[in-house]
Amino acid sequence: MPKQVDYGERRRRIAEAVCTLIARSGMEAVSLRDVAAQAEVSMGAVQRCFRTKEDMLLFALEHISHHVTERAGARIAAASAPRAAATLLTHTLTEIALLDEESATQARVWLAFATRAPAGGKLATVLRDTYAKLHDLVAWLLRYGQSTGEIRPHLDPDHEAQTLLALADGLTVHVLTGHHSPDAALTALRRGIDYVLEDPAGPRPRATRPRAGTGPLMT
């Protein structure tokens, strides 16, 4: 009886291989032969899962986005006050920034996609859609915080979401290039979050460095 192949799991395995190769050697390292070797599957298996290299890269990018989302959700669920706007905002932005050691590979891959995606290509479209969803999420969290009295009422949620996302994105690059340590970056992120809070000294989760495997952010 033929062995049943879990194509979903195989696609995820190939996506992990693509991310590992990009983080190690850049986009140029993503060849059919190297991806197959890294994933420990045949080149034919890769071709059966993805018709083109672009399809494979798109899936890898979506794989990273999904993983970040899962990590954010898990971290929020594990928080002592998961429904507090400050908790949601802190954990979400901490995960978006990809500052911990486990996220370093994903951060390098994300940056590679952001710098190499053609402006009019499918990869760029996925990146724009992802940023748009992140913006909507952070803006919603800010509006939710205003409704609970945790976020300063006079602030424009869309404007502040843009600022906080830019801060998180910039800190990712600063950590990757060694300009900031992860701890220093988290402190800077905390200051940005404190600005929007009605009472920065009030009870809320401390933006401590996430531990590998404890997972999560945006839902």
C-alpha positions in Angstrom: 0.0 0.0 0.0 1.5 3.4 -1.0 2.7 5.6 1.8 0.4 8.5 2.5 2.2 11.8 2.2 1.2 14.8 4.4 1.7 17.5 1.9 0.8 20.2 4.4 3.6 19.1 6.7 6.0 18.7 3.7 5.2 22.3 2.5 5.9 23.6 6.0 9.2 21.7 6.1 10.2 23.1 2.8 9.3 26.6 4.0 11.5 26.2 7.1 14.3 25.1 4.8 13.8 28.2 2.6 13.9 30.4 5.7 17.1 28.7 7.0 18.9 29.2 3.6 17.8 32.9 3.3 18.9 33.6 6.9 22.3 31.9 6.3 23.2 33.0 2.8 20.6 35.3 1.4 18.0 35.0 -1.3 20.6 33.8 -3.8 20.9 30.6 -1.8 17.3 29.5 -2.6 17.8 27.0 -5.4 15.8 23.8 -6.0 18.8 21.6 -5.2 19.7 23.5 -2.0 16.2 23.7 -0.7 15.7 19.9 -1.3 18.9 19.1 0.5 18.1 21.4 3.5 14.6 19.9 3.8 15.9 16.4 3.3 13.5 15.6 0.5 13.9 15.0 -3.2 13.9 17.8 -5.8 10.8 16.1 -7.3 9.1 16.4 -3.9 9.8 20.1 -3.8 8.4 20.5 -7.4 5.3 18.6 -6.5 4.6 21.0 -3.6 5.5 24.2 -5.5 5.1 24.9 -9.2 7.5 27.8 -9.2 10.3 29.4 -7.0 8.0 32.4 -6.5 5.3 30.1 -5.1 7.8 28.6 -2.7 9.0 32.0 -1.5 5.4 33.3 -1.1 4.6 30.3 1.1 7.7 30.8 3.1 6.8 34.5 3.7 3.3 33.5 4.7 4.7 30.8 7.0 6.7 33.4 8.9 3.7 35.7 9.3 1.6 32.8 10.6 4.3 31.8 13.1 4.5 35.3 14.5 0.7 35.4 14.8 0.7 32.1 16.7 3.5 33.3 19.1 1.6 36.5 19.8 -1.6 34.7 20.5 0.1 32.2 22.8 1.9 35.0 24.8 -1.4 36.9 25.2 -3.3 33.8 26.3 -0.6 33.1 28.9 -0.7 36.6 30.3 -2.2 37.2 33.8 -4.4 40.0 32.4 -4.9 38.9 28.8 -7.8 41.2 28.1 -6.1 44.4 29.3 -5.3 46.7 26.3 -1.8 47.3 27.7 -1.1 43.6 27.8 -2.4 43.0 24.3 -0.4 46.0 22.9 2.9 45.1 24.7 2.9 41.5 23.7 1.8 42.2 20.1 4.5 44.8 19.5 7.2 42.7 21.2 6.5 39.9 18.8 6.3 42.1 15.7 9.7 43.4 16.5 11.2 39.9 16.4 13.9 40.7 19.0 14.6 37.4 20.8 17.2 34.8 19.7 14.5 32.4 18.4 13.2 35.1 16.1 16.5 36.2 14.8 16.3 33.9 11.8 12.8 35.1 11.0 13.9 38.7 11.3 16.8 38.2 8.8 14.4 36.5 6.4 11.7 39.2 6.8 14.3 41.8 6.1 15.6 39.9 3.0 12.1 39.8 1.6 11.4 43.5 2.4 14.6 44.6 0.6 14.5 42.2 -2.4 10.8 42.0 -3.2 10.0 43.8 -6.5 7.7 46.8 -5.9 5.0 45.4 -8.2 5.5 41.7 -7.6 3.5 39.2 -5.6 6.0 39.2 -2.7 5.6 42.9 -2.3 1.8 42.5 -2.3 2.0 40.0 0.5 4.3 42.3 2.5 1.9 45.2 2.0 -1.1 43.2 3.0 0.8 41.9 6.1 1.7 45.5 7.2 -1.8 46.6 6.5 -3.2 43.9 8.8 -0.7 44.7 11.5 -1.6 48.4 11.3 -5.3 47.6 11.6 -4.6 45.3 14.6 -2.5 47.9 16.5 -5.0 50.6 15.7 -7.9 48.4 17.0 -5.9 47.7 20.2 -5.4 51.4 20.7 -9.1 52.1 20.2 -10.0 49.3 22.6 -7.6 50.8 25.1 -9.3 54.2 24.8 -12.6 52.5 25.5 -11.3 51.0 28.7 -9.5 54.1 29.8 -6.0 52.7 29.4 -5.0 54.7 26.3 -4.9 58.5 26.3 -8.2 59.6 24.7 -6.9 62.5 22.6 -4.6 60.3 20.5 -5.3 59.3 16.9 -5.2 55.5 16.9 -4.2 55.3 13.2 -1.4 57.8 13.6 -0.1 56.1 16.7 -0.3 52.7 15.1 1.8 53.9 12.3 4.4 55.3 14.7 4.5 52.2 16.9 4.9 49.8 13.9 7.7 52.0 12.5 9.4 51.8 15.9 9.1 48.0 16.1 10.3 47.6 12.5 13.3 49.9 13.0 14.3 48.2 16.2 14.3 44.9 14.4 17.0 46.3 12.0 18.9 47.9 14.9 19.2 44.6 16.7 20.2 42.7 13.5 23.0 45.1 12.8 24.2 45.2 16.3 23.4 48.8 16.9 21.1 47.9 19.9 21.1 44.8 22.1 17.7 43.0 22.4 17.3 44.4 25.9 18.0 48.0 24.9 15.6 47.6 22.0 12.9 46.3 24.3 13.5 49.3 26.6 13.0 51.6 23.6 9.8 49.8 22.6 8.5 50.1 26.2 9.1 53.9 26.1 7.1 54.1 22.9 4.2 52.1 24.5 4.4 54.2 27.6 3.7 57.3 25.5 0.2 56.2 24.6 -0.8 54.9 28.0 -3.0 57.0 30.2 -1.1 55.8 33.3 2.3 54.4 32.3 3.0 53.6 35.9 -0.1 51.5 36.2 -0.1 47.7 36.3 0.7 46.0 33.0 3.1 43.4 31.7 6.8 44.2 31.7 8.3 44.1 28.2 10.8 41.5 29.2 12.8 39.5 26.6 10.6 36.6 25.3 11.9 33.2 26.0 12.3 30.7 23.1 9.3 28.4 22.8 6.9 30.4 25.0 5.4 31.9 22.0 3.4 34.8 20.7 1.5 37.9 19.0 -1.0 39.4 16.6 -4.3 37.6 16.1 
